[in-house]
Amino acid sequence: MSASPYRRFSSLCPTVQPLVVRLIQEEFTSSLSLSTEAPESAWFRAIALANPTFLYCTAAEPAIRICPESYQQLRECLQRELSKAA
């Protein structure tokens, strides 16, 4: 039985989670309409609450991608939660 290439945020190693949070910040910051910059702890809480699914791609270059099924839910959760925290 092979390991699944899909991982929920909550199942990522604690040392990897901050890296994923930073990547999500880079991906979503410009598309979210926030009045002020939210602290990193608020980003972490919002992402943990959404608990998106990621796909590990191990083709030529390893990469991690947000699964399309999680993308919109994550965006909505980030907008809602970070608006409260900002």
PDB file with SEQRES, HELIX, SHEET and CRYST1 records, atoms N, CA, C and O in Angstrom:
SEQRES   1 A   86  MET SER ALA SER PRO TYR ARG ARG PHE SER SER LEU CYS          
SEQRES   2 A   86  PRO THR VAL GLN PRO LEU VAL VAL ARG LEU ILE GLN GLU          
SEQRES   3 A   86  GLU PHE THR SER SER LEU SER LEU SER THR GLU ALA PRO          
SEQRES   4 A   86  GLU SER ALA TRP PHE ARG ALA ILE ALA LEU ALA ASN PRO          
SEQRES   5 A   86  THR PHE LEU TYR CYS THR ALA ALA GLU PRO ALA ILE ARG          
SEQRES   6 A   86  ILE CYS PRO GLU SER TYR GLN GLN LEU ARG GLU CYS LEU          
SEQRES   7 A   86  GLN ARG GLU LEU SER LYS ALA ALA                              
HELIX    1 AA1 PHE A    9  SER A   11  5                                   3    
HELIX    2 AA2 GLN A   17  PHE A   28  1                                  12    
HELIX    3 AA3 THR A   29  SER A   31  5                                   3    
HELIX    4 AA4 GLU A   40  ALA A   50  1                                  11    
HELIX    5 AA5 PRO A   68  ALA A   85  1                                  18    
SHEET    1 AA1 3 TYR A   6  ARG A   8  0                                        
SHEET    2 AA1 3 THR A  53  CYS A  57 -1                                        
SHEET    3 AA1 3 ALA A  63  ILE A  66 -1                                        
CRYST1    1.000    1.000    1.000  90.00  90.00  90.00 P 1           1          
ATOM      1  N   MET A   1       0.845  -1.178   0.000  1.00  0.00           N  
ATOM      2  CA  MET A   1       0.000   0.000   0.000  1.00  0.00           C  
ATOM      3  C   MET A   1       0.886   1.234   0.000  1.00  0.00           C  
ATOM      4  O   MET A   1       1.737   1.388   0.875  1.00  0.00           O  
ATOM      5  N   SER A   2       0.693   2.113  -0.972  1.00  0.00           N  
ATOM      6  CA  SER A   2       1.530   3.308  -1.048  1.00  0.00           C  
ATOM      7  C   SER A   2       0.921   4.442  -0.236  1.00  0.00           C  
ATOM      8  O   SER A   2      -0.284   4.468   0.016  1.00  0.00           O  
ATOM      9  N   ALA A   3       1.765   5.368   0.166  1.00  0.00           N  
ATOM     10  CA  ALA A   3       1.311   6.514   0.934  1.00  0.00           C  
ATOM     11  C   ALA A   3       0.527   7.455   0.032  1.00  0.00           C  
ATOM     12  O   ALA A   3       0.854   7.620  -1.143  1.00  0.00           O  
ATOM     13  N   SER A   4      -0.482   8.054   0.576  1.00  0.00           N  
ATOM     14  CA  SER A   4      -1.308   8.991  -0.186  1.00  0.00           C  
ATOM     15  C   SER A   4      -0.538  10.288  -0.414  1.00  0.00           C  
ATOM     16  O   SER A   4       0.165  10.752   0.483  1.00  0.00           O  
ATOM     17  N   PRO A   5      -0.660  10.877  -1.598  1.00  0.00           N  
ATOM     18  CA  PRO A   5       0.003  12.161  -1.851  1.00  0.00           C  
ATOM     19  C   PRO A   5      -0.780  13.328  -1.250  1.00  0.00           C  
ATOM     20  O   PRO A   5      -0.328  14.471  -1.321  1.00  0.00           O  
ATOM     21  N   TYR A   6      -1.955  13.057  -0.656  1.00  0.00           N  
ATOM     22  CA  TYR A   6      -2.778  14.104  -0.072  1.00  0.00           C  
ATOM     23  C   TYR A   6      -2.536  14.197   1.425  1.00  0.00           C  
ATOM     24  O   TYR A   6      -2.431  13.183   2.116  1.00  0.00           O  
ATOM     25  N   ARG A   7      -2.449  15.432   1.917  1.00  0.00           N  
ATOM     26  CA  ARG A   7      -2.248  15.662   3.353  1.00  0.00           C  
ATOM     27  C   ARG A   7      -3.074  16.850   3.792  1.00  0.00           C  
ATOM     28  O   ARG A   7      -3.126  17.872   3.109  1.00  0.00           O  
ATOM     29  N   ARG A   8      -3.721  16.710   4.941  1.00  0.00           N  
ATOM     30  CA  ARG A   8      -4.421  17.839   5.558  1.00  0.00           C  
ATOM     31  C   ARG A   8      -3.375  18.682   6.283  1.00  0.00           C  
ATOM     32  O   ARG A   8      -2.331  18.172   6.691  1.00  0.00           O  
ATOM     33  N   PHE A   9      -3.658  19.963   6.438  1.00  0.00           N  
ATOM     34  CA  PHE A   9      -2.735  20.854   7.140  1.00  0.00           C  
ATOM     35  C   PHE A   9      -2.422  20.307   8.527  1.00  0.00           C  
ATOM     36  O   PHE A   9      -1.273  20.323   8.968  1.00  0.00           O  
ATOM     37  N   SER A  10      -3.453  19.824   9.203  1.00  0.00           N  
ATOM     38  CA  SER A  10      -3.274  19.326  10.575  1.00  0.00           C  
ATOM     39  C   SER A  10      -2.359  18.107  10.650  1.00  0.00           C  
ATOM     40  O   SER A  10      -1.824  17.807  11.718  1.00  0.00           O  
ATOM     41  N   SER A  11      -2.172  17.403   9.543  1.00  0.00           N  
ATOM     42  CA  SER A  11      -1.323  16.212   9.569  1.00  0.00           C  
ATOM     43  C   SER A  11       0.118  16.503   9.158  1.00  0.00           C  
ATOM     44  O   SER A  11       0.961  15.606   9.170  1.00  0.00           O  
ATOM     45  N   LEU A  12       0.402  17.748   8.796  1.00  0.00           N  
ATOM     46  CA  LEU A  12       1.772  18.101   8.425  1.00  0.00           C  
ATOM     47  C   LEU A  12       2.651  18.162   9.667  1.00  0.00           C  
ATOM     48  O   LEU A  12       2.179  18.482  10.758  1.00  0.00           O  
ATOM     49  N   CYS A  13       3.893  17.861   9.497  1.00  0.00           N  
ATOM     50  CA  CYS A  13       4.870  17.935  10.580  1.00  0.00           C  
ATOM     51  C   CYS A  13       4.902  19.363  11.136  1.00  0.00           C  
ATOM     52  O   CYS A  13       4.862  20.320  10.363  1.00  0.00           O  
ATOM     53  N   PRO A  14       4.972  19.519  12.460  1.00  0.00           N  
ATOM     54  CA  PRO A  14       4.994  20.858  13.053  1.00  0.00           C  
ATOM     55  C   PRO A  14       6.128  21.762  12.535  1.00  0.00           C  
ATOM     56  O   PRO A  14       6.005  22.986  12.565  1.00  0.00           O  
ATOM     57  N   THR A  15       7.204  21.171  12.073  1.00  0.00           N  
ATOM     58  CA  THR A  15       8.277  22.008  11.529  1.00  0.00           C  
ATOM     59  C   THR A  15       7.972  22.458  10.098  1.00  0.00           C  
ATOM     60  O   THR A  15       8.542  23.440   9.623  1.00  0.00           O  
ATOM     61  N   VAL A  16       7.082  21.749   9.414  1.00  0.00           N  
ATOM     62  CA  VAL A  16       6.698  22.103   8.041  1.00  0.00           C  
ATOM     63  C   VAL A  16       5.545  23.104   8.034  1.00  0.00           C  
ATOM     64  O   VAL A  16       5.450  23.919   7.116  1.00  0.00           O  
ATOM     65  N   GLN A  17       4.677  23.061   9.026  1.00  0.00           N  
ATOM     66  CA  GLN A  17       3.504  23.928   9.055  1.00  0.00           C  
ATOM     67  C   GLN A  17       3.843  25.411   8.905  1.00  0.00           C  
ATOM     68  O   GLN A  17       3.183  26.084   8.114  1.00  0.00           O  
ATOM     69  N   PRO A  18       4.825  25.958   9.609  1.00  0.00           N  
ATOM     70  CA  PRO A  18       5.149  27.387   9.418  1.00  0.00           C  
ATOM     71  C   PRO A  18       5.590  27.714   7.993  1.00  0.00           C  
ATOM     72  O   PRO A  18       5.308  28.804   7.494  1.00  0.00           O  
ATOM     73  N   LEU A  19       6.274  26.791   7.341  1.00  0.00           N  
ATOM     74  CA  LEU A  19       6.673  27.013   5.946  1.00  0.00           C  
ATOM     75  C   LEU A  19       5.453  27.069   5.041  1.00  0.00           C  
ATOM     76  O   LEU A  19       5.380  27.903   4.139  1.00  0.00           O  
ATOM     77  N   VAL A  20       4.503  26.187   5.281  1.00  0.00           N  
ATOM     78  CA  VAL A  20       3.271  26.164   4.492  1.00  0.00           C  
ATOM     79  C   VAL A  20       2.456  27.434   4.757  1.00  0.00           C  
ATOM     80  O   VAL A  20       1.867  27.992   3.832  1.00  0.00           O  
ATOM     81  N   VAL A  21       2.419  27.888   5.999  1.00  0.00           N  
ATOM     82  CA  VAL A  21       1.721  29.138   6.326  1.00  0.00           C  
ATOM     83  C   VAL A  21       2.332  30.288   5.538  1.00  0.00           C  
ATOM     84  O   VAL A  21       1.610  31.120   4.988  1.00  0.00           O  
ATOM     85  N   ARG A  22       3.633  30.336   5.483  1.00  0.00           N  
ATOM     86  CA  ARG A  22       4.313  31.407   4.743  1.00  0.00           C  
ATOM     87  C   ARG A  22       3.983  31.342   3.254  1.00  0.00           C  
ATOM     88  O   ARG A  22       3.763  32.379   2.627  1.00  0.00           O  
ATOM     89  N   LEU A  23       3.944  30.147   2.683  1.00  0.00           N  
ATOM     90  CA  LEU A  23       3.585  29.993   1.274  1.00  0.00           C  
ATOM     91  C   LEU A  23       2.140  30.435   1.025  1.00  0.00           C  
ATOM     92  O   LEU A  23       1.843  31.067   0.011  1.00  0.00           O  
ATOM     93  N   ILE A  24       1.257  30.102   1.947  1.00  0.00           N  
ATOM     94  CA  ILE A  24      -0.144  30.510   1.811  1.00  0.00           C  
ATOM     95  C   ILE A  24      -0.256  32.027   1.920  1.00  0.00           C  
ATOM     96  O   ILE A  24      -1.029  32.644   1.187  1.00  0.00           O  
ATOM     97  N   GLN A  25       0.501  32.627   2.820  1.00  0.00           N  
ATOM     98  CA  GLN A  25       0.508  34.086   2.930  1.00  0.00           C  
ATOM     99  C   GLN A  25       0.913  34.715   1.596  1.00  0.00           C  
ATOM    100  O   GLN A  25       0.276  35.661   1.133  1.00  0.00           O  
ATOM    101  N   GLU A  26       1.956  34.196   0.992  1.00  0.00           N  
ATOM    102  CA  GLU A  26       2.418  34.723  -0.295  1.00  0.00           C  
ATOM    103  C   GLU A  26       1.350  34.553  -1.368  1.00  0.00           C  
ATOM    104  O   GLU A  26       1.171  35.429  -2.214  1.00  0.00           O  
ATOM    105  N   GLU A  27       0.648  33.439  -1.335  1.00  0.00           N  
ATOM    106  CA  GLU A  27      -0.384  33.141  -2.336  1.00  0.00           C  
ATOM    107  C   GLU A  27      -1.610  34.036  -2.188  1.00  0.00           C  
ATOM    108  O   GLU A  27      -2.166  34.482  -3.192  1.00  0.00           O  
ATOM    109  N   PHE A  28      -2.043  34.309  -0.958  1.00  0.00           N  
ATOM    110  CA  PHE A  28      -3.337  34.942  -0.736  1.00  0.00           C  
ATOM    111  C   PHE A  28      -3.299  36.412  -0.316  1.00  0.00           C  
ATOM    112  O   PHE A  28      -4.315  37.094  -0.450  1.00  0.00           O  
ATOM    113  N   THR A  29      -2.202  36.918   0.174  1.00  0.00           N  
ATOM    114  CA  THR A  29      -2.177  38.278   0.710  1.00  0.00           C  
ATOM    115  C   THR A  29      -2.708  39.308  -0.277  1.00  0.00           C  
ATOM    116  O   THR A  29      -3.520  40.155   0.095  1.00  0.00           O  
ATOM    117  N   SER A  30      -2.271  39.251  -1.501  1.00  0.00           N  
ATOM    118  CA  SER A  30      -2.689  40.268  -2.466  1.00  0.00           C  
ATOM    119  C   SER A  30      -4.162  40.142  -2.869  1.00  0.00           C  
ATOM    120  O   SER A  30      -4.759  41.129  -3.298  1.00  0.00           O  
ATOM    121  N   SER A  31      -4.752  38.976  -2.743  1.00  0.00           N  
ATOM    122  CA  SER A  31      -6.146  38.796  -3.168  1.00  0.00           C  
ATOM    123  C   SER A  31      -7.158  38.998  -2.040  1.00  0.00           C  
ATOM    124  O   SER A  31      -8.361  39.057  -2.294  1.00  0.00           O  
ATOM    125  N   LEU A  32      -6.683  39.102  -0.803  1.00  0.00           N  
ATOM    126  CA  LEU A  32      -7.587  39.325   0.321  1.00  0.00           C  
ATOM    127  C   LEU A  32      -7.726  40.826   0.561  1.00  0.00           C  
ATOM    128  O   LEU A  32      -6.745  41.566   0.483  1.00  0.00           O  
ATOM    129  N   SER A  33      -8.924  41.264   0.848  1.00  0.00           N  
ATOM    130  CA  SER A  33      -9.123  42.686   1.128  1.00  0.00           C  
ATOM    131  C   SER A  33      -9.133  42.895   2.642  1.00  0.00           C  
ATOM    132  O   SER A  33     -10.176  42.845   3.294  1.00  0.00           O  
ATOM    133  N   LEU A  34      -7.944  43.129   3.169  1.00  0.00           N  
ATOM    134  CA  LEU A  34      -7.783  43.350   4.605  1.00  0.00           C  
ATOM    135  C   LEU A  34      -7.405  44.807   4.833  1.00  0.00           C  
ATOM    136  O   LEU A  34      -6.621  45.379   4.076  1.00  0.00           O  
ATOM    137  N   SER A  35      -7.963  45.400   5.877  1.00  0.00           N  
ATOM    138  CA  SER A  35      -7.676  46.802   6.143  1.00  0.00           C  
ATOM    139  C   SER A  35      -6.265  46.998   6.702  1.00  0.00           C  
ATOM    140  O   SER A  35      -5.624  48.013   6.429  1.00  0.00           O  
ATOM    141  N   THR A  36      -5.789  46.043   7.470  1.00  0.00           N  
ATOM    142  CA  THR A  36      -4.429  46.100   8.006  1.00  0.00           C  
ATOM    143  C   THR A  36      -3.810  44.709   7.907  1.00  0.00           C  
ATOM    144  O   THR A  36      -4.486  43.723   7.615  1.00  0.00           O  
ATOM    145  N   GLU A  37      -2.521  44.663   8.155  1.00  0.00           N  
ATOM    146  CA  GLU A  37      -1.822  43.380   8.085  1.00  0.00           C  
ATOM    147  C   GLU A  37      -2.107  42.553   9.334  1.00  0.00           C  
ATOM    148  O   GLU A  37      -1.927  43.024  10.457  1.00  0.00           O  
ATOM    149  N   ALA A  38      -2.548  41.335   9.128  1.00  0.00           N  
ATOM    150  CA  ALA A  38      -2.844  40.429  10.242  1.00  0.00           C  
ATOM    151  C   ALA A  38      -1.548  39.780  10.724  1.00  0.00           C  
ATOM    152  O   ALA A  38      -0.659  39.501   9.919  1.00  0.00           O  
ATOM    153  N   PRO A  39      -1.434  39.538  12.030  1.00  0.00           N  
ATOM    154  CA  PRO A  39      -0.229  38.885  12.546  1.00  0.00           C  
ATOM    155  C   PRO A  39      -0.125  37.430  12.063  1.00  0.00           C  
ATOM    156  O   PRO A  39      -1.124  36.809  11.697  1.00  0.00           O  
ATOM    157  N   GLU A  40       1.085  36.914  12.072  1.00  0.00           N  
ATOM    158  CA  GLU A  40       1.311  35.539  11.614  1.00  0.00           C  
ATOM    159  C   GLU A  40       0.512  34.535  12.436  1.00  0.00           C  
ATOM    160  O   GLU A  40       0.050  33.526  11.903  1.00  0.00           O  
ATOM    161  N   SER A  41       0.348  34.799  13.717  1.00  0.00           N  
ATOM    162  CA  SER A  41      -0.424  33.878  14.557  1.00  0.00           C  
ATOM    163  C   SER A  41      -1.877  33.790  14.085  1.00  0.00           C  
ATOM    164  O   SER A  41      -2.492  32.727  14.177  1.00  0.00           O  
ATOM    165  N   ALA A  42      -2.429  34.890  13.585  1.00  0.00           N  
ATOM    166  CA  ALA A  42      -3.800  34.876  13.065  1.00  0.00           C  
ATOM    167  C   ALA A  42      -3.875  34.057  11.778  1.00  0.00           C  
ATOM    168  O   ALA A  42      -4.847  33.335  11.551  1.00  0.00           O  
ATOM    169  N   TRP A  43      -2.847  34.171  10.941  1.00  0.00           N  
ATOM    170  CA  TRP A  43      -2.788  33.347   9.728  1.00  0.00           C  
ATOM    171  C   TRP A  43      -2.764  31.867  10.105  1.00  0.00           C  
ATOM    172  O   TRP A  43      -3.497  31.061   9.531  1.00  0.00           O  
ATOM    173  N   PHE A  44      -1.930  31.523  11.057  1.00  0.00           N  
ATOM    174  CA  PHE A  44      -1.806  30.123  11.478  1.00  0.00           C  
ATOM    175  C   PHE A  44      -3.147  29.592  11.978  1.00  0.00           C  
ATOM    176  O   PHE A  44      -3.560  28.493  11.608  1.00  0.00           O  
ATOM    177  N   ARG A  45      -3.825  30.373  12.822  1.00  0.00           N  
ATOM    178  CA  ARG A  45      -5.132  29.945  13.350  1.00  0.00           C  
ATOM    179  C   ARG A  45      -6.158  29.779  12.234  1.00  0.00           C  
ATOM    180  O   ARG A  45      -6.912  28.806  12.222  1.00  0.00           O  
ATOM    181  N   ALA A  46      -6.189  30.727  11.296  1.00  0.00           N  
ATOM    182  CA  ALA A  46      -7.164  30.654  10.196  1.00  0.00           C  
ATOM    183  C   ALA A  46      -6.913  29.444   9.308  1.00  0.00           C  
ATOM    184  O   ALA A  46      -7.855  28.774   8.886  1.00  0.00           O  
ATOM    185  N   ILE A  47      -5.657  29.168   9.027  1.00  0.00           N  
ATOM    186  CA  ILE A  47      -5.315  28.012   8.189  1.00  0.00           C  
ATOM    187  C   ILE A  47      -5.624  26.715   8.925  1.00  0.00           C  
ATOM    188  O   ILE A  47      -6.135  25.765   8.331  1.00  0.00           O  
ATOM    189  N   ALA A  48      -5.315  26.675  10.214  1.00  0.00           N  
ATOM    190  CA  ALA A  48      -5.627  25.481  11.008  1.00  0.00           C  
ATOM    191  C   ALA A  48      -7.140  25.254  11.063  1.00  0.00           C  
ATOM    192  O   ALA A  48      -7.598  24.112  11.020  1.00  0.00           O  
ATOM    193  N   LEU A  49      -7.906  26.327  11.157  1.00  0.00           N  
ATOM    194  CA  LEU A  49      -9.360  26.214  11.189  1.00  0.00           C  
ATOM    195  C   LEU A  49      -9.892  25.673   9.858  1.00  0.00           C  
ATOM    196  O   LEU A  49     -10.767  24.808   9.849  1.00  0.00           O  
ATOM    197  N   ALA A  50      -9.372  26.175   8.745  1.00  0.00           N  
ATOM    198  CA  ALA A  50      -9.796  25.698   7.420  1.00  0.00           C  
ATOM    199  C   ALA A  50      -9.290  24.284   7.164  1.00  0.00           C  
ATOM    200  O   ALA A  50      -9.946  23.503   6.477  1.00  0.00           O  
ATOM    201  N   ASN A  51      -8.128  23.955   7.714  1.00  0.00           N  
ATOM    202  CA  ASN A  51      -7.503  22.636   7.573  1.00  0.00           C  
ATOM    203  C   ASN A  51      -7.539  22.133   6.125  1.00  0.00           C  
ATOM    204  O   ASN A  51      -8.076  21.061   5.849  1.00  0.00           O  
ATOM    205  N   PRO A  52      -6.955  22.923   5.193  1.00  0.00           N  
ATOM    206  CA  PRO A  52      -7.018  22.545   3.780  1.00  0.00           C  
ATOM    207  C   PRO A  52      -6.230  21.276   3.475  1.00  0.00           C  
ATOM    208  O   PRO A  52      -5.364  20.853   4.241  1.00  0.00           O  
ATOM    209  N   THR A  53      -6.557  20.696   2.348  1.00  0.00           N  
ATOM    210  CA  THR A  53      -5.848  19.517   1.866  1.00  0.00           C  
ATOM    211  C   THR A  53      -4.816  19.958   0.834  1.00  0.00           C  
ATOM    212  O   THR A  53      -5.085  20.812  -0.011  1.00  0.00           O  
ATOM    213  N   PHE A  54      -3.638  19.364   0.920  1.00  0.00           N  
ATOM    214  CA  PHE A  54      -2.546  19.653   0.004  1.00  0.00           C  
ATOM    215  C   PHE A  54      -2.199  18.396  -0.771  1.00  0.00           C  
ATOM    216  O   PHE A  54      -2.416  17.276  -0.308  1.00  0.00           O  
ATOM    217  N   LEU A  55      -1.659  18.604  -1.949  1.00  0.00           N  
ATOM    218  CA  LEU A  55      -1.190  17.510  -2.785  1.00  0.00           C  
ATOM    219  C   LEU A  55       0.311  17.654  -2.938  1.00  0.00           C  
ATOM    220  O   LEU A  55       0.804  18.690  -3.384  1.00  0.00           O  
ATOM    221  N   TYR A  56       1.039  16.601  -2.564  1.00  0.00           N  
ATOM    222  CA  TYR A  56       2.481  16.578  -2.770  1.00  0.00           C  
ATOM    223  C   TYR A  56       2.751  16.068  -4.175  1.00  0.00           C  
ATOM    224  O   TYR A  56       2.403  14.936  -4.510  1.00  0.00           O  
ATOM    225  N   CYS A  57       3.370  16.902  -4.994  1.00  0.00           N  
ATOM    226  CA  CYS A  57       3.746  16.508  -6.346  1.00  0.00           C  
ATOM    227  C   CYS A  57       5.232  16.169  -6.314  1.00  0.00           C  
ATOM    228  O   CYS A  57       6.052  16.986  -5.893  1.00  0.00           O  
ATOM    229  N   THR A  58       5.570  14.987  -6.751  1.00  0.00           N  
ATOM    230  CA  THR A  58       6.973  14.568  -6.694  1.00  0.00           C  
ATOM    231  C   THR A  58       7.524  14.271  -8.075  1.00  0.00           C  
ATOM    232  O   THR A  58       8.377  13.397  -8.228  1.00  0.00           O  
ATOM    233  N   ALA A  59       7.054  14.979  -9.067  1.00  0.00           N  
ATOM    234  CA  ALA A  59       7.547  14.778 -10.437  1.00  0.00           C  
ATOM    235  C   ALA A  59       9.001  15.255 -10.515  1.00  0.00           C  
ATOM    236  O   ALA A  59       9.791  14.941  -9.624  1.00  0.00           O  
ATOM    237  N   ALA A  60       9.359  15.979 -11.521  1.00  0.00           N  
ATOM    238  CA  ALA A  60      10.739  16.437 -11.711  1.00  0.00           C  
ATOM    239  C   ALA A  60      11.228  17.238 -10.500  1.00  0.00           C  
ATOM    240  O   ALA A  60      12.329  17.009 -10.000  1.00  0.00           O  
ATOM    241  N   GLU A  61      10.404  18.175 -10.036  1.00  0.00           N  
ATOM    242  CA  GLU A  61      10.742  18.954  -8.843  1.00  0.00           C  
ATOM    243  C   GLU A  61       9.627  18.790  -7.822  1.00  0.00           C  
ATOM    244  O   GLU A  61       8.462  19.023  -8.144  1.00  0.00           O  
ATOM    245  N   PRO A  62       9.955  18.400  -6.610  1.00  0.00           N  
ATOM    246  CA  PRO A  62       8.909  18.253  -5.585  1.00  0.00           C  
ATOM    247  C   PRO A  62       8.205  19.585  -5.344  1.00  0.00           C  
ATOM    248  O   PRO A  62       8.839  20.640  -5.334  1.00  0.00           O  
ATOM    249  N   ALA A  63       6.895  19.527  -5.152  1.00  0.00           N  
ATOM    250  CA  ALA A  63       6.099  20.720  -4.895  1.00  0.00           C  
ATOM    251  C   ALA A  63       4.900  20.345  -4.042  1.00  0.00           C  
ATOM    252  O   ALA A  63       4.487  19.187  -3.993  1.00  0.00           O  
ATOM    253  N   ILE A  64       4.361  21.331  -3.383  1.00  0.00           N  
ATOM    254  CA  ILE A  64       3.133  21.132  -2.615  1.00  0.00           C  
ATOM    255  C   ILE A  64       2.109  22.117  -3.163  1.00  0.00           C  
ATOM    256  O   ILE A  64       2.409  23.295  -3.359  1.00  0.00           O  
ATOM    257  N   ARG A  65       0.910  21.629  -3.405  1.00  0.00           N  
ATOM    258  CA  ARG A  65      -0.155  22.448  -3.987  1.00  0.00           C  
ATOM    259  C   ARG A  65      -1.417  22.319  -3.132  1.00  0.00           C  
ATOM    260  O   ARG A  65      -1.699  21.262  -2.567  1.00  0.00           O  
ATOM    261  N   ILE A  66      -2.163  23.409  -3.052  1.00  0.00           N  
ATOM    262  CA  ILE A  66      -3.459  23.358  -2.389  1.00  0.00           C  
ATOM    263  C   ILE A  66      -4.413  22.638  -3.337  1.00  0.00           C  
ATOM    264  O   ILE A  66      -4.511  22.999  -4.510  1.00  0.00           O  
ATOM    265  N   CYS A  67      -5.104  21.642  -2.847  1.00  0.00           N  
ATOM    266  CA  CYS A  67      -6.069  20.925  -3.682  1.00  0.00           C  
ATOM    267  C   CYS A  67      -7.173  21.889  -4.098  1.00  0.00           C  
ATOM    268  O   CYS A  67      -7.631  22.701  -3.293  1.00  0.00           O  
ATOM    269  N   PRO A  68      -7.599  21.797  -5.350  1.00  0.00           N  
ATOM    270  CA  PRO A  68      -8.657  22.701  -5.831  1.00  0.00           C  
ATOM    271  C   PRO A  68      -9.913  22.680  -4.949  1.00  0.00           C  
ATOM    272  O   PRO A  68     -10.578  23.703  -4.788  1.00  0.00           O  
ATOM    273  N   GLU A  69     -10.229  21.524  -4.386  1.00  0.00           N  
ATOM    274  CA  GLU A  69     -11.408  21.408  -3.533  1.00  0.00           C  
ATOM    275  C   GLU A  69     -11.269  22.226  -2.252  1.00  0.00           C  
ATOM    276  O   GLU A  69     -12.277  22.607  -1.658  1.00  0.00           O  
ATOM    277  N   SER A  70     -10.051  22.501  -1.821  1.00  0.00           N  
ATOM    278  CA  SER A  70      -9.811  23.248  -0.585  1.00  0.00           C  
ATOM    279  C   SER A  70      -9.573  24.732  -0.827  1.00  0.00           C  
ATOM    280  O   SER A  70      -9.680  25.536   0.099  1.00  0.00           O  
ATOM    281  N   TYR A  71      -9.255  25.098  -2.052  1.00  0.00           N  
ATOM    282  CA  TYR A  71      -8.796  26.452  -2.340  1.00  0.00           C  
ATOM    283  C   TYR A  71      -9.831  27.514  -1.956  1.00  0.00           C  
ATOM    284  O   TYR A  71      -9.500  28.448  -1.225  1.00  0.00           O  
ATOM    285  N   GLN A  72     -11.057  27.394  -2.424  1.00  0.00           N  
ATOM    286  CA  GLN A  72     -12.080  28.417  -2.163  1.00  0.00           C  
ATOM    287  C   GLN A  72     -12.446  28.463  -0.685  1.00  0.00           C  
ATOM    288  O   GLN A  72     -12.609  29.542  -0.117  1.00  0.00           O  
ATOM    289  N   GLN A  73     -12.573  27.303  -0.067  1.00  0.00           N  
ATOM    290  CA  GLN A  73     -12.891  27.260   1.363  1.00  0.00           C  
ATOM    291  C   GLN A  73     -11.788  27.938   2.169  1.00  0.00           C  
ATOM    292  O   GLN A  73     -12.069  28.684   3.107  1.00  0.00           O  
ATOM    293  N   LEU A  74     -10.538  27.680   1.803  1.00  0.00           N  
ATOM    294  CA  LEU A  74      -9.414  28.298   2.500  1.00  0.00           C  
ATOM    295  C   LEU A  74      -9.465  29.807   2.322  1.00  0.00           C  
ATOM    296  O   LEU A  74      -9.299  30.551   3.288  1.00  0.00           O  
ATOM    297  N   ARG A  75      -9.692  30.268   1.095  1.00  0.00           N  
ATOM    298  CA  ARG A  75      -9.748  31.707   0.829  1.00  0.00           C  
ATOM    299  C   ARG A  75     -10.846  32.372   1.662  1.00  0.00           C  
ATOM    300  O   ARG A  75     -10.618  33.423   2.261  1.00  0.00           O  
ATOM    301  N   GLU A  76     -12.027  31.769   1.702  1.00  0.00           N  
ATOM    302  CA  GLU A  76     -13.140  32.326   2.468  1.00  0.00           C  
ATOM    303  C   GLU A  76     -12.836  32.359   3.962  1.00  0.00           C  
ATOM    304  O   GLU A  76     -13.151  33.335   4.644  1.00  0.00           O  
ATOM    305  N   CYS A  77     -12.233  31.306   4.459  1.00  0.00           N  
ATOM    306  CA  CYS A  77     -11.887  31.237   5.880  1.00  0.00           C  
ATOM    307  C   CYS A  77     -10.820  32.285   6.218  1.00  0.00           C  
ATOM    308  O   CYS A  77     -10.907  32.955   7.247  1.00  0.00           O  
ATOM    309  N   LEU A  78      -9.827  32.419   5.357  1.00  0.00           N  
ATOM    310  CA  LEU A  78      -8.790  33.437   5.577  1.00  0.00           C  
ATOM    311  C   LEU A  78      -9.405  34.832   5.604  1.00  0.00           C  
ATOM    312  O   LEU A  78      -9.101  35.629   6.491  1.00  0.00           O  
ATOM    313  N   GLN A  79     -10.266  35.127   4.636  1.00  0.00           N  
ATOM    314  CA  GLN A  79     -10.898  36.459   4.590  1.00  0.00           C  
ATOM    315  C   GLN A  79     -11.679  36.738   5.855  1.00  0.00           C  
ATOM    316  O   GLN A  79     -11.560  37.811   6.447  1.00  0.00           O  
ATOM    317  N   ARG A  80     -12.477  35.771   6.266  1.00  0.00           N  
ATOM    318  CA  ARG A  80     -13.320  35.932   7.448  1.00  0.00           C  
ATOM    319  C   ARG A  80     -12.485  36.082   8.725  1.00  0.00           C  
ATOM    320  O   ARG A  80     -12.672  37.028   9.491  1.00  0.00           O  
ATOM    321  N   GLU A  81     -11.574  35.151   8.941  1.00  0.00           N  
ATOM    322  CA  GLU A  81     -10.812  35.119  10.181  1.00  0.00           C  
ATOM    323  C   GLU A  81      -9.775  36.248  10.266  1.00  0.00           C  
ATOM    324  O   GLU A  81      -9.580  36.829  11.334  1.00  0.00           O  
ATOM    325  N   LEU A  82      -9.121  36.554   9.160  1.00  0.00           N  
ATOM    326  CA  LEU A  82      -8.100  37.594   9.190  1.00  0.00           C  
ATOM    327  C   LEU A  82      -8.719  38.981   9.272  1.00  0.00           C  
ATOM    328  O   LEU A  82      -8.081  39.907   9.773  1.00  0.00           O  
ATOM    329  N   SER A  83      -9.949  39.146   8.792  1.00  0.00           N  
ATOM    330  CA  SER A  83     -10.628  40.424   8.925  1.00  0.00           C  
ATOM    331  C   SER A  83     -10.921  40.698  10.399  1.00  0.00           C  
ATOM    332  O   SER A  83     -10.868  41.846  10.840  1.00  0.00           O  
ATOM    333  N   LYS A  84     -11.226  39.657  11.152  1.00  0.00           N  
ATOM    334  CA  LYS A  84     -11.456  39.801  12.599  1.00  0.00           C  
ATOM    335  C   LYS A  84     -10.166  40.156  13.330  1.00  0.00           C  
ATOM    336  O   LYS A  84     -10.172  40.942  14.278  1.00  0.00           O  
ATOM    337  N   ALA A  85      -9.062  39.569  12.878  1.00  0.00           N  
ATOM    338  CA  ALA A  85      -7.783  39.721  13.587  1.00  0.00           C  
ATOM    339  C   ALA A  85      -7.055  41.016  13.236  1.00  0.00           C  
ATOM    340  O   ALA A  85      -6.243  41.509  14.019  1.00  0.00           O  
ATOM    341  N   ALA A  86      -7.346  41.561  12.061  1.00  0.00           N  
ATOM    342  CA  ALA A  86      -6.623  42.758  11.595  1.00  0.00           C  
ATOM    343  C   ALA A  86      -7.115  44.013  12.273  1.00  0.00           C  
ATOM    344  O   ALA A  86      -6.613  45.102  11.996  1.00  0.00           O  
TER     345      ALA A  86                                                      
END                                                                             
